[in-house]
Amino acid sequence: MTMVASLCETAEDIALFHKKTKLSNNERTLGEFIVTHRKEAERASSTSDLDWWKDMIVELEVNPGHGE
């Protein structure tokens, strides 16, 4: 799914791909997460911002599967 998400620009692209290929809901959700948080994750990685990663894990533990 990470390779497919790398080709998509938006969550709508993932939704269209999901509709055409019948991805599982888990794959669709993962793809949407990747395209939604891609720029933030790149920035956090390039600046070694561990707090962003910790906050993201805590947020997902508190609200699994829920949109922002």
PDB file of N, H, CA, C and O in Angstrom:
ATOM      1  N   MET A   1       0.814  -1.187   0.000  1.00  0.00           N
ATOM      2  CA  MET A   1       0.000   0.000   0.000  1.00  0.00           C
ATOM      3  C   MET A   1       0.856   1.248   0.000  1.00  0.00           C
ATOM      4  O   MET A   1       0.453   2.273  -0.550  1.00  0.00           O
ATOM      5  N   THR A   2       2.027   1.181   0.606  1.00  0.00           N
ATOM      6  H   THR A   2       2.354   0.348   1.053  1.00  0.00           H
ATOM      7  CA  THR A   2       2.878   2.367   0.637  1.00  0.00           C
ATOM      8  C   THR A   2       3.320   2.767  -0.763  1.00  0.00           C
ATOM      9  O   THR A   2       3.480   3.956  -1.040  1.00  0.00           O
ATOM     10  N   MET A   3       3.519   1.800  -1.646  1.00  0.00           N
ATOM     11  H   MET A   3       3.389   0.834  -1.420  1.00  0.00           H
ATOM     12  CA  MET A   3       3.893   2.140  -3.025  1.00  0.00           C
ATOM     13  C   MET A   3       2.732   2.795  -3.758  1.00  0.00           C
ATOM     14  O   MET A   3       2.937   3.755  -4.501  1.00  0.00           O
ATOM     15  N   VAL A   4       1.536   2.301  -3.566  1.00  0.00           N
ATOM     16  H   VAL A   4       1.369   1.521  -2.963  1.00  0.00           H
ATOM     17  CA  VAL A   4       0.354   2.909  -4.189  1.00  0.00           C
ATOM     18  C   VAL A   4       0.172   4.326  -3.665  1.00  0.00           C
ATOM     19  O   VAL A   4      -0.086   5.250  -4.436  1.00  0.00           O
ATOM     20  N   ALA A   5       0.305   4.496  -2.356  1.00  0.00           N
ATOM     21  H   ALA A   5       0.514   3.745  -1.729  1.00  0.00           H
ATOM     22  CA  ALA A   5       0.136   5.824  -1.754  1.00  0.00           C
ATOM     23  C   ALA A   5       1.188   6.799  -2.262  1.00  0.00           C
ATOM     24  O   ALA A   5       0.927   7.999  -2.351  1.00  0.00           O
ATOM     25  N   SER A   6       2.369   6.299  -2.595  1.00  0.00           N
ATOM     26  H   SER A   6       2.581   5.325  -2.523  1.00  0.00           H
ATOM     27  CA  SER A   6       3.403   7.199  -3.107  1.00  0.00           C
ATOM     28  C   SER A   6       3.026   7.760  -4.477  1.00  0.00           C
ATOM     29  O   SER A   6       3.536   8.807  -4.876  1.00  0.00           O
ATOM     30  N   LEU A   7       2.151   7.084  -5.191  1.00  0.00           N
ATOM     31  H   LEU A   7       1.737   6.233  -4.867  1.00  0.00           H
ATOM     32  CA  LEU A   7       1.696   7.559  -6.500  1.00  0.00           C
ATOM     33  C   LEU A   7       0.485   8.479  -6.402  1.00  0.00           C
ATOM     34  O   LEU A   7       0.125   9.137  -7.377  1.00  0.00           O
ATOM     35  N   CYS A   8      -0.136   8.528  -5.245  1.00  0.00           N
ATOM     36  H   CYS A   8       0.157   7.993  -4.452  1.00  0.00           H
ATOM     37  CA  CYS A   8      -1.349   9.328  -5.050  1.00  0.00           C
ATOM     38  C   CYS A   8      -1.011  10.642  -4.362  1.00  0.00           C
ATOM     39  O   CYS A   8      -0.116  10.711  -3.520  1.00  0.00           O
ATOM     40  N   GLU A   9      -1.744  11.677  -4.737  1.00  0.00           N
ATOM     41  H   GLU A   9      -2.471  11.621  -5.421  1.00  0.00           H
ATOM     42  CA  GLU A   9      -1.529  13.002  -4.157  1.00  0.00           C
ATOM     43  C   GLU A   9      -2.498  13.306  -3.021  1.00  0.00           C
ATOM     44  O   GLU A   9      -2.133  13.993  -2.067  1.00  0.00           O
ATOM     45  N   THR A  10      -3.730  12.804  -3.111  1.00  0.00           N
ATOM     46  H   THR A  10      -4.027  12.246  -3.886  1.00  0.00           H
ATOM     47  CA  THR A  10      -4.766  13.162  -2.142  1.00  0.00           C
ATOM     48  C   THR A  10      -5.527  11.921  -1.681  1.00  0.00           C
ATOM     49  O   THR A  10      -5.406  10.838  -2.255  1.00  0.00           O
ATOM     50  N   ALA A  11      -6.310  12.117  -0.629  1.00  0.00           N
ATOM     51  H   ALA A  11      -6.409  12.996  -0.163  1.00  0.00           H
ATOM     52  CA  ALA A  11      -7.163  11.030  -0.138  1.00  0.00           C
ATOM     53  C   ALA A  11      -8.207  10.655  -1.186  1.00  0.00           C
ATOM     54  O   ALA A  11      -8.646   9.506  -1.243  1.00  0.00           O
ATOM     55  N   GLU A  12      -8.603  11.617  -2.013  1.00  0.00           N
ATOM     56  H   GLU A  12      -8.246  12.550  -1.967  1.00  0.00           H
ATOM     57  CA  GLU A  12      -9.569  11.330  -3.081  1.00  0.00           C
ATOM     58  C   GLU A  12      -8.968  10.369  -4.109  1.00  0.00           C
ATOM     59  O   GLU A  12      -9.671   9.518  -4.653  1.00  0.00           O
ATOM     60  N   ASP A  13      -7.663  10.509  -4.374  1.00  0.00           N
ATOM     61  H   ASP A  13      -7.092  11.201  -3.932  1.00  0.00           H
ATOM     62  CA  ASP A  13      -6.987   9.574  -5.278  1.00  0.00           C
ATOM     63  C   ASP A  13      -7.027   8.157  -4.705  1.00  0.00           C
ATOM     64  O   ASP A  13      -7.254   7.188  -5.430  1.00  0.00           O
ATOM     65  N   ILE A  14      -6.806   8.054  -3.404  1.00  0.00           N
ATOM     66  H   ILE A  14      -6.622   8.842  -2.816  1.00  0.00           H
ATOM     67  CA  ILE A  14      -6.867   6.745  -2.741  1.00  0.00           C
ATOM     68  C   ILE A  14      -8.282   6.183  -2.829  1.00  0.00           C
ATOM     69  O   ILE A  14      -8.464   4.996  -3.100  1.00  0.00           O
ATOM     70  N   ALA A  15      -9.280   7.027  -2.603  1.00  0.00           N
ATOM     71  H   ALA A  15      -9.132   7.991  -2.383  1.00  0.00           H
ATOM     72  CA  ALA A  15     -10.681   6.579  -2.664  1.00  0.00           C
ATOM     73  C   ALA A  15     -11.025   6.075  -4.063  1.00  0.00           C
ATOM     74  O   ALA A  15     -11.706   5.060  -4.204  1.00  0.00           O
ATOM     75  N   LEU A  16     -10.565   6.768  -5.086  1.00  0.00           N
ATOM     76  H   LEU A  16     -10.011   7.593  -4.972  1.00  0.00           H
ATOM     77  CA  LEU A  16     -10.815   6.344  -6.465  1.00  0.00           C
ATOM     78  C   LEU A  16     -10.124   5.012  -6.745  1.00  0.00           C
ATOM     79  O   LEU A  16     -10.716   4.119  -7.352  1.00  0.00           O
ATOM     80  N   PHE A  17      -8.877   4.878  -6.306  1.00  0.00           N
ATOM     81  H   PHE A  17      -8.396   5.604  -5.813  1.00  0.00           H
ATOM     82  CA  PHE A  17      -8.150   3.623  -6.479  1.00  0.00           C
ATOM     83  C   PHE A  17      -8.866   2.494  -5.736  1.00  0.00           C
ATOM     84  O   PHE A  17      -8.979   1.382  -6.252  1.00  0.00           O
ATOM     85  N   HIS A  18      -9.344   2.780  -4.534  1.00  0.00           N
ATOM     86  H   HIS A  18      -9.252   3.683  -4.115  1.00  0.00           H
ATOM     87  CA  HIS A  18     -10.088   1.796  -3.731  1.00  0.00           C
ATOM     88  C   HIS A  18     -11.340   1.341  -4.471  1.00  0.00           C
ATOM     89  O   HIS A  18     -11.654   0.151  -4.505  1.00  0.00           O
ATOM     90  N   LYS A  19     -12.046   2.290  -5.058  1.00  0.00           N
ATOM     91  H   LYS A  19     -11.791   3.257  -5.030  1.00  0.00           H
ATOM     92  CA  LYS A  19     -13.285   1.966  -5.776  1.00  0.00           C
ATOM     93  C   LYS A  19     -13.013   1.067  -6.982  1.00  0.00           C
ATOM     94  O   LYS A  19     -13.780   0.146  -7.263  1.00  0.00           O
ATOM     95  N   LYS A  20     -11.917   1.340  -7.690  1.00  0.00           N
ATOM     96  H   LYS A  20     -11.294   2.088  -7.462  1.00  0.00           H
ATOM     97  CA  LYS A  20     -11.605   0.574  -8.899  1.00  0.00           C
ATOM     98  C   LYS A  20     -10.994  -0.789  -8.604  1.00  0.00           C
ATOM     99  O   LYS A  20     -11.204  -1.736  -9.362  1.00  0.00           O
ATOM    100  N   THR A  21     -10.244  -0.900  -7.517  1.00  0.00           N
ATOM    101  H   THR A  21     -10.074  -0.131  -6.902  1.00  0.00           H
ATOM    102  CA  THR A  21      -9.510  -2.146  -7.266  1.00  0.00           C
ATOM    103  C   THR A  21     -10.043  -2.964  -6.102  1.00  0.00           C
ATOM    104  O   THR A  21      -9.559  -4.067  -5.845  1.00  0.00           O
ATOM    105  N   LYS A  22     -11.032  -2.436  -5.398  1.00  0.00           N
ATOM    106  H   LYS A  22     -11.424  -1.540  -5.606  1.00  0.00           H
ATOM    107  CA  LYS A  22     -11.633  -3.147  -4.264  1.00  0.00           C
ATOM    108  C   LYS A  22     -10.601  -3.456  -3.178  1.00  0.00           C
ATOM    109  O   LYS A  22     -10.503  -4.592  -2.714  1.00  0.00           O
ATOM    110  N   LEU A  23      -9.835  -2.439  -2.778  1.00  0.00           N
ATOM    111  H   LEU A  23      -9.915  -1.517  -3.155  1.00  0.00           H
ATOM    112  CA  LEU A  23      -8.921  -2.591  -1.655  1.00  0.00           C
ATOM    113  C   LEU A  23      -9.713  -2.939  -0.400  1.00  0.00           C
ATOM    114  O   LEU A  23     -10.915  -2.687  -0.319  1.00  0.00           O
ATOM    115  N   SER A  24      -9.034  -3.509   0.555  1.00  0.00           N
ATOM    116  H   SER A  24      -8.057  -3.714   0.489  1.00  0.00           H
ATOM    117  CA  SER A  24      -9.694  -3.704   1.848  1.00  0.00           C
ATOM    118  C   SER A  24      -9.817  -2.336   2.522  1.00  0.00           C
ATOM    119  O   SER A  24      -9.097  -1.400   2.175  1.00  0.00           O
ATOM    120  N   ASN A  25     -10.717  -2.231   3.469  1.00  0.00           N
ATOM    121  H   ASN A  25     -11.302  -2.991   3.751  1.00  0.00           H
ATOM    122  CA  ASN A  25     -10.877  -0.970   4.195  1.00  0.00           C
ATOM    123  C   ASN A  25      -9.610  -0.603   4.956  1.00  0.00           C
ATOM    124  O   ASN A  25      -9.283   0.577   5.085  1.00  0.00           O
ATOM    125  N   ASN A  26      -8.896  -1.602   5.459  1.00  0.00           N
ATOM    126  H   ASN A  26      -9.162  -2.561   5.354  1.00  0.00           H
ATOM    127  CA  ASN A  26      -7.639  -1.328   6.157  1.00  0.00           C
ATOM    128  C   ASN A  26      -6.606  -0.725   5.211  1.00  0.00           C
ATOM    129  O   ASN A  26      -5.895   0.208   5.585  1.00  0.00           O
ATOM    130  N   GLU A  27      -6.516  -1.247   3.995  1.00  0.00           N
ATOM    131  H   GLU A  27      -7.093  -2.005   3.692  1.00  0.00           H
ATOM    132  CA  GLU A  27      -5.576  -0.701   3.016  1.00  0.00           C
ATOM    133  C   GLU A  27      -5.956   0.719   2.624  1.00  0.00           C
ATOM    134  O   GLU A  27      -5.092   1.583   2.478  1.00  0.00           O
ATOM    135  N   ARG A  28      -7.244   0.954   2.456  1.00  0.00           N
ATOM    136  H   ARG A  28      -7.946   0.251   2.574  1.00  0.00           H
ATOM    137  CA  ARG A  28      -7.707   2.304   2.119  1.00  0.00           C
ATOM    138  C   ARG A  28      -7.371   3.282   3.235  1.00  0.00           C
ATOM    139  O   ARG A  28      -6.883   4.383   2.979  1.00  0.00           O
ATOM    140  N   THR A  29      -7.632   2.877   4.470  1.00  0.00           N
ATOM    141  H   THR A  29      -8.029   1.983   4.677  1.00  0.00           H
ATOM    142  CA  THR A  29      -7.351   3.734   5.618  1.00  0.00           C
ATOM    143  C   THR A  29      -5.858   4.025   5.731  1.00  0.00           C
ATOM    144  O   THR A  29      -5.470   5.161   6.003  1.00  0.00           O
ATOM    145  N   LEU A  30      -5.027   3.022   5.527  1.00  0.00           N
ATOM    146  H   LEU A  30      -5.342   2.099   5.306  1.00  0.00           H
ATOM    147  CA  LEU A  30      -3.583   3.222   5.563  1.00  0.00           C
ATOM    148  C   LEU A  30      -3.143   4.184   4.469  1.00  0.00           C
ATOM    149  O   LEU A  30      -2.338   5.081   4.721  1.00  0.00           O
ATOM    150  N   GLY A  31      -3.657   4.010   3.266  1.00  0.00           N
ATOM    151  H   GLY A  31      -4.311   3.281   3.062  1.00  0.00           H
ATOM    152  CA  GLY A  31      -3.320   4.913   2.170  1.00  0.00           C
ATOM    153  C   GLY A  31      -3.733   6.342   2.454  1.00  0.00           C
ATOM    154  O   GLY A  31      -2.982   7.277   2.176  1.00  0.00           O
ATOM    155  N   GLU A  32      -4.927   6.516   3.008  1.00  0.00           N
ATOM    156  H   GLU A  32      -5.537   5.757   3.233  1.00  0.00           H
ATOM    157  CA  GLU A  32      -5.392   7.863   3.356  1.00  0.00           C
ATOM    158  C   GLU A  32      -4.510   8.478   4.437  1.00  0.00           C
ATOM    159  O   GLU A  32      -4.202   9.669   4.386  1.00  0.00           O
ATOM    160  N   PHE A  33      -4.108   7.677   5.406  1.00  0.00           N
ATOM    161  H   PHE A  33      -4.359   6.710   5.447  1.00  0.00           H
ATOM    162  CA  PHE A  33      -3.225   8.169   6.461  1.00  0.00           C
ATOM    163  C   PHE A  33      -1.898   8.628   5.866  1.00  0.00           C
ATOM    164  O   PHE A  33      -1.385   9.690   6.222  1.00  0.00           O
ATOM    165  N   ILE A  34      -1.350   7.834   4.969  1.00  0.00           N
ATOM    166  H   ILE A  34      -1.767   6.972   4.680  1.00  0.00           H
ATOM    167  CA  ILE A  34      -0.058   8.169   4.373  1.00  0.00           C
ATOM    168  C   ILE A  34      -0.134   9.474   3.596  1.00  0.00           C
ATOM    169  O   ILE A  34       0.707  10.353   3.787  1.00  0.00           O
ATOM    170  N   VAL A  35      -1.127   9.618   2.723  1.00  0.00           N
ATOM    171  H   VAL A  35      -1.811   8.904   2.568  1.00  0.00           H
ATOM    172  CA  VAL A  35      -1.187  10.849   1.920  1.00  0.00           C
ATOM    173  C   VAL A  35      -1.561  12.060   2.771  1.00  0.00           C
ATOM    174  O   VAL A  35      -1.161  13.180   2.453  1.00  0.00           O
ATOM    175  N   THR A  36      -2.314  11.856   3.838  1.00  0.00           N
ATOM    176  H   THR A  36      -2.638  10.946   4.096  1.00  0.00           H
ATOM    177  CA  THR A  36      -2.714  12.971   4.695  1.00  0.00           C
ATOM    178  C   THR A  36      -1.545  13.503   5.516  1.00  0.00           C
ATOM    179  O   THR A  36      -1.413  14.713   5.702  1.00  0.00           O
ATOM    180  N   HIS A  37      -0.706  12.611   6.000  1.00  0.00           N
ATOM    181  H   HIS A  37      -0.813  11.628   5.849  1.00  0.00           H
ATOM    182  CA  HIS A  37       0.368  13.008   6.914  1.00  0.00           C
ATOM    183  C   HIS A  37       1.754  12.979   6.274  1.00  0.00           C
ATOM    184  O   HIS A  37       2.753  13.112   6.981  1.00  0.00           O
ATOM    185  N   ARG A  38       1.839  12.810   4.975  1.00  0.00           N
ATOM    186  H   ARG A  38       1.028  12.701   4.401  1.00  0.00           H
ATOM    187  CA  ARG A  38       3.127  12.667   4.294  1.00  0.00           C
ATOM    188  C   ARG A  38       4.057  13.851   4.540  1.00  0.00           C
ATOM    189  O   ARG A  38       5.202  13.663   4.952  1.00  0.00           O
ATOM    190  N   LYS A  39       3.581  15.057   4.292  1.00  0.00           N
ATOM    191  H   LYS A  39       2.651  15.210   3.956  1.00  0.00           H
ATOM    192  CA  LYS A  39       4.440  16.238   4.430  1.00  0.00           C
ATOM    193  C   LYS A  39       4.881  16.450   5.880  1.00  0.00           C
ATOM    194  O   LYS A  39       6.035  16.791   6.137  1.00  0.00           O
ATOM    195  N   GLU A  40       3.961  16.248   6.823  1.00  0.00           N
ATOM    196  H   GLU A  40       3.023  15.971   6.614  1.00  0.00           H
ATOM    197  CA  GLU A  40       4.305  16.387   8.243  1.00  0.00           C
ATOM    198  C   GLU A  40       5.365  15.362   8.642  1.00  0.00           C
ATOM    199  O   GLU A  40       6.303  15.688   9.370  1.00  0.00           O
ATOM    200  N   ALA A  41       5.219  14.138   8.174  1.00  0.00           N
ATOM    201  H   ALA A  41       4.457  13.872   7.583  1.00  0.00           H
ATOM    202  CA  ALA A  41       6.172  13.078   8.508  1.00  0.00           C
ATOM    203  C   ALA A  41       7.537  13.360   7.889  1.00  0.00           C
ATOM    204  O   ALA A  41       8.564  13.134   8.529  1.00  0.00           O
ATOM    205  N   GLU A  42       7.560  13.854   6.648  1.00  0.00           N
ATOM    206  H   GLU A  42       6.726  14.039   6.128  1.00  0.00           H
ATOM    207  CA  GLU A  42       8.832  14.204   6.015  1.00  0.00           C
ATOM    208  C   GLU A  42       9.534  15.306   6.798  1.00  0.00           C
ATOM    209  O   GLU A  42      10.743  15.245   7.023  1.00  0.00           O
ATOM    210  N   ARG A  43       8.766  16.318   7.214  1.00  0.00           N
ATOM    211  H   ARG A  43       7.784  16.368   7.032  1.00  0.00           H
ATOM    212  CA  ARG A  43       9.332  17.425   7.991  1.00  0.00           C
ATOM    213  C   ARG A  43       9.866  16.915   9.332  1.00  0.00           C
ATOM    214  O   ARG A  43      10.962  17.290   9.749  1.00  0.00           O
ATOM    215  N   ALA A  44       9.096  16.065  10.002  1.00  0.00           N
ATOM    216  H   ALA A  44       8.206  15.760   9.664  1.00  0.00           H
ATOM    217  CA  ALA A  44       9.523  15.523  11.294  1.00  0.00           C
ATOM    218  C   ALA A  44      10.780  14.673  11.139  1.00  0.00           C
ATOM    219  O   ALA A  44      11.662  14.706  11.996  1.00  0.00           O
ATOM    220  N   SER A  45      10.862  13.921  10.060  1.00  0.00           N
ATOM    221  H   SER A  45      10.145  13.894   9.363  1.00  0.00           H
ATOM    222  CA  SER A  45      12.044  13.088   9.826  1.00  0.00           C
ATOM    223  C   SER A  45      13.272  13.931   9.520  1.00  0.00           C
ATOM    224  O   SER A  45      14.365  13.654  10.014  1.00  0.00           O
ATOM    225  N   SER A  46      13.086  14.961   8.704  1.00  0.00           N
ATOM    226  H   SER A  46      12.198  15.186   8.303  1.00  0.00           H
ATOM    227  CA  SER A  46      14.235  15.783   8.312  1.00  0.00           C
ATOM    228  C   SER A  46      14.770  16.618   9.467  1.00  0.00           C
ATOM    229  O   SER A  46      15.946  16.982   9.470  1.00  0.00           O
ATOM    230  N   THR A  47      13.924  16.928  10.450  1.00  0.00           N
ATOM    231  H   THR A  47      12.968  16.632  10.447  1.00  0.00           H
ATOM    232  CA  THR A  47      14.367  17.723  11.603  1.00  0.00           C
ATOM    233  C   THR A  47      14.582  16.864  12.845  1.00  0.00           C
ATOM    234  O   THR A  47      14.851  17.390  13.925  1.00  0.00           O
ATOM    235  N   SER A  48      14.466  15.564  12.699  1.00  0.00           N
ATOM    236  H   SER A  48      14.247  15.137  11.822  1.00  0.00           H
ATOM    237  CA  SER A  48      14.597  14.619  13.823  1.00  0.00           C
ATOM    238  C   SER A  48      13.660  14.981  14.969  1.00  0.00           C
ATOM    239  O   SER A  48      14.041  14.947  16.139  1.00  0.00           O
ATOM    240  N   ASP A  49      12.433  15.325  14.610  1.00  0.00           N
ATOM    241  H   ASP A  49      12.124  15.353  13.659  1.00  0.00           H
ATOM    242  CA  ASP A  49      11.424  15.723  15.595  1.00  0.00           C
ATOM    243  C   ASP A  49      10.721  14.488  16.150  1.00  0.00           C
ATOM    244  O   ASP A  49       9.688  14.063  15.633  1.00  0.00           O
ATOM    245  N   LEU A  50      11.287  13.925  17.197  1.00  0.00           N
ATOM    246  H   LEU A  50      12.127  14.270  17.617  1.00  0.00           H
ATOM    247  CA  LEU A  50      10.704  12.724  17.795  1.00  0.00           C
ATOM    248  C   LEU A  50       9.370  13.006  18.467  1.00  0.00           C
ATOM    249  O   LEU A  50       8.524  12.117  18.563  1.00  0.00           O
ATOM    250  N   ASP A  51       9.173  14.232  18.930  1.00  0.00           N
ATOM    251  H   ASP A  51       9.860  14.955  18.852  1.00  0.00           H
ATOM    252  CA  ASP A  51       7.910  14.571  19.589  1.00  0.00           C
ATOM    253  C   ASP A  51       6.726  14.418  18.642  1.00  0.00           C
ATOM    254  O   ASP A  51       5.652  13.994  19.069  1.00  0.00           O
ATOM    255  N   TRP A  52       6.900  14.756  17.355  1.00  0.00           N
ATOM    256  H   TRP A  52       7.773  15.101  17.008  1.00  0.00           H
ATOM    257  CA  TRP A  52       5.805  14.604  16.396  1.00  0.00           C
ATOM    258  C   TRP A  52       5.398  13.139  16.300  1.00  0.00           C
ATOM    259  O   TRP A  52       4.212  12.812  16.313  1.00  0.00           O
ATOM    260  N   TRP A  53       6.394  12.261  16.204  1.00  0.00           N
ATOM    261  H   TRP A  53       7.358  12.527  16.193  1.00  0.00           H
ATOM    262  CA  TRP A  53       6.112  10.833  16.095  1.00  0.00           C
ATOM    263  C   TRP A  53       5.435  10.315  17.362  1.00  0.00           C
ATOM    264  O   TRP A  53       4.485   9.536  17.282  1.00  0.00           O
ATOM    265  N   LYS A  54       5.913  10.740  18.520  1.00  0.00           N
ATOM    266  H   LYS A  54       6.684  11.373  18.585  1.00  0.00           H
ATOM    267  CA  LYS A  54       5.297  10.316  19.782  1.00  0.00           C
ATOM    268  C   LYS A  54       3.857  10.808  19.869  1.00  0.00           C
ATOM    269  O   LYS A  54       2.958  10.057  20.248  1.00  0.00           O
ATOM    270  N   ASP A  55       3.646  12.073  19.516  1.00  0.00           N
ATOM    271  H   ASP A  55       4.376  12.683  19.209  1.00  0.00           H
ATOM    272  CA  ASP A  55       2.292  12.630  19.554  1.00  0.00           C
ATOM    273  C   ASP A  55       1.357  11.883  18.608  1.00  0.00           C
ATOM    274  O   ASP A  55       0.199  11.635  18.945  1.00  0.00           O
ATOM    275  N   MET A  56       1.854  11.525  17.432  1.00  0.00           N
ATOM    276  H   MET A  56       2.794  11.726  17.159  1.00  0.00           H
ATOM    277  CA  MET A  56       1.040  10.801  16.455  1.00  0.00           C
ATOM    278  C   MET A  56       0.650   9.426  17.001  1.00  0.00           C
ATOM    279  O   MET A  56      -0.495   9.001  16.842  1.00  0.00           O
ATOM    280  N   ILE A  57       1.580   8.734  17.637  1.00  0.00           N
ATOM    281  H   ILE A  57       2.510   9.079  17.766  1.00  0.00           H
ATOM    282  CA  ILE A  57       1.284   7.419  18.208  1.00  0.00           C
ATOM    283  C   ILE A  57       0.249   7.540  19.315  1.00  0.00           C
ATOM    284  O   ILE A  57      -0.694   6.752  19.375  1.00  0.00           O
ATOM    285  N   VAL A  58       0.420   8.525  20.192  1.00  0.00           N
ATOM    286  H   VAL A  58       1.187   9.165  20.143  1.00  0.00           H
ATOM    287  CA  VAL A  58      -0.539   8.722  21.283  1.00  0.00           C
ATOM    288  C   VAL A  58      -1.910   9.063  20.721  1.00  0.00           C
ATOM    289  O   VAL A  58      -2.920   8.534  21.186  1.00  0.00           O
ATOM    290  N   GLU A  59      -1.954   9.940  19.728  1.00  0.00           N
ATOM    291  H   GLU A  59      -1.133  10.370  19.351  1.00  0.00           H
ATOM    292  CA  GLU A  59      -3.233  10.326  19.122  1.00  0.00           C
ATOM    293  C   GLU A  59      -3.937   9.117  18.521  1.00  0.00           C
ATOM    294  O   GLU A  59      -5.150   8.968  18.670  1.00  0.00           O
ATOM    295  N   LEU A  60      -3.195   8.262  17.850  1.00  0.00           N
ATOM    296  H   LEU A  60      -2.209   8.382  17.729  1.00  0.00           H
ATOM    297  CA  LEU A  60      -3.791   7.076  17.233  1.00  0.00           C
ATOM    298  C   LEU A  60      -4.225   6.056  18.277  1.00  0.00           C
ATOM    299  O   LEU A  60      -5.193   5.327  18.060  1.00  0.00           O
ATOM    300  N   GLU A  61      -3.528   5.993  19.400  1.00  0.00           N
ATOM    301  H   GLU A  61      -2.742   6.585  19.577  1.00  0.00           H
ATOM    302  CA  GLU A  61      -3.929   5.096  20.485  1.00  0.00           C
ATOM    303  C   GLU A  61      -5.236   5.568  21.112  1.00  0.00           C
ATOM    304  O   GLU A  61      -6.085   4.755  21.479  1.00  0.00           O
ATOM    305  N   VAL A  62      -5.394   6.886  21.234  1.00  0.00           N
ATOM    306  H   VAL A  62      -4.705   7.546  20.936  1.00  0.00           H
ATOM    307  CA  VAL A  62      -6.586   7.456  21.860  1.00  0.00           C
ATOM    308  C   VAL A  62      -7.779   7.392  20.918  1.00  0.00           C
ATOM    309  O   VAL A  62      -8.889   7.070  21.342  1.00  0.00           O
ATOM    310  N   ASN A  63      -7.557   7.700  19.634  1.00  0.00           N
ATOM    311  H   ASN A  63      -6.655   7.962  19.289  1.00  0.00           H
ATOM    312  CA  ASN A  63      -8.640   7.764  18.647  1.00  0.00           C
ATOM    313  C   ASN A  63      -8.349   6.860  17.451  1.00  0.00           C
ATOM    314  O   ASN A  63      -8.190   7.373  16.343  1.00  0.00           O
ATOM    315  N   PRO A  64      -8.275   5.558  17.620  1.00  0.00           N
ATOM    316  CA  PRO A  64      -7.944   4.698  16.481  1.00  0.00           C
ATOM    317  C   PRO A  64      -9.014   4.754  15.396  1.00  0.00           C
ATOM    318  O   PRO A  64     -10.203   4.584  15.663  1.00  0.00           O
ATOM    319  N   GLY A  65      -8.569   4.994  14.178  1.00  0.00           N
ATOM    320  H   GLY A  65      -7.602   5.132  13.960  1.00  0.00           H
ATOM    321  CA  GLY A  65      -9.484   4.964  13.040  1.00  0.00           C
ATOM    322  C   GLY A  65     -10.384   6.158  12.898  1.00  0.00           C
ATOM    323  O   GLY A  65     -11.239   6.171  12.012  1.00  0.00           O
ATOM    324  N   HIS A  66     -10.231   7.157  13.727  1.00  0.00           N
ATOM    325  H   HIS A  66      -9.537   7.146  14.447  1.00  0.00           H
ATOM    326  CA  HIS A  66     -11.095   8.333  13.646  1.00  0.00           C
ATOM    327  C   HIS A  66     -10.364   9.460  12.946  1.00  0.00           C
ATOM    328  O   HIS A  66      -9.191   9.720  13.216  1.00  0.00           O
ATOM    329  N   GLY A  67     -11.070  10.128  12.041  1.00  0.00           N
ATOM    330  H   GLY A  67     -12.022   9.917  11.822  1.00  0.00           H
ATOM    331  CA  GLY A  67     -10.494  11.256  11.322  1.00  0.00           C
ATOM    332  C   GLY A  67     -10.306  12.450  12.222  1.00  0.00           C
ATOM    333  O   GLY A  67     -10.798  12.502  13.349  1.00  0.00           O
ATOM    334  N   GLU A  68      -9.585  13.397  11.693  1.00  0.00           N
ATOM    335  H   GLU A  68      -9.185  13.355  10.777  1.00  0.00           H
ATOM    336  CA  GLU A  68      -9.301  14.604  12.469  1.00  0.00           C
ATOM    337  C   GLU A  68     -10.427  15.581  12.361  1.00  0.00           C
ATOM    338  O   GLU A  68     -10.366  16.660  12.950  1.00  0.00           O
TER     339      GLU A  68
END
